[in-house]
Amino acid sequence: MRELAAQFGQHRSTIGQHLRARGIDTTRRALSPDDVQVAARLYHSGYSILQLADKFEVGNETVRQHLLNAGVVLRPKGRPARSLQ
């Protein structure tokens, strides 16, 4: 829905309302246990939560919660600090 919202300059909830009114299921997909393992490996290899959310077509918070529940220690928010050398 993010792509549609950006394309039409509307909020995601507005797009969702239009889709549901036309009988289109907008329920977000959950991550399977296998997906969570893959997501954890990718996160440890450097993927961001946003990149994982896009890859698995779920929300950022869904990825975050699944990673936390799997015992993954999350990196601090933002970009890594640059070395001043």
N, C-alpha and C positions, 0 to 999 in steps of 0.2 A: 504494500500500500504506500510505502514511502515514495516509490518511484512515481506512482500516479499522483500523489499529493504534490510532488515537486513539478511534475509535468503540467498540471492544471492550476498550480498556484493556490491550492486549497489545503486545509489542515487534514491530517490523517483521519480524524474522527468524522469529518464531513464526507470524505471519500468512502469510509466504512458505512455510513448511513445510506449513501446512494447504492452501494453494492448490496447491502442487506435488503433494502427495499425492492431490489430486483431478484431476490432469492439466491444471491451468491453468498456462500459460506465464507465468513472472514475470520473464523476461529484460527488462532495461531497454532502451529504445529509444536508439539513438545519434542524434546530431545530424547532419543532412546538411550539406554545405557551404553551402547556401542558408540553413539554420537558423542556422549559425554567424555568417553575415553579418548576419542579422536580430538575433540575440542581441547582437552587438557594437554595432550601432546603438542598440539599446534600452539596453544597459549604459551607453553614452556619454550617453544622454538621461536617465539617473538610475535605471534599474531596478537592483535588487540582484541578486546571484547567486541568492539564494533565490527571488526573484520569477521570474527567468528559468527556474530549475529547475522551478518549479510550472507555468509557462506551457508549457514544452516537454515536461513529464512525464518528466524525467530527474533524476538526482541532482545535488546541489550541486557535487560534485567533478567530475562530467562537464562541467558548464557551465564551471567554473573552468579546467579543463585545455584545453578547446576555445578559450576566450578567450585564454589564455596562448599556445597554439600559433598563434593567429591574430595574435599580436603586440600584443594589447590590454594596456595598462598598467592593472593593477588598482588600485582605490582602497584606502586603508588600511581595515582591518576596523573595524566599529563605525559609529556615527552621526557625521555631520559635526559639528565643534565649533560651538557657538553663538557668535554675535558678542556681545560684552559692551557694546555701545553703548547 
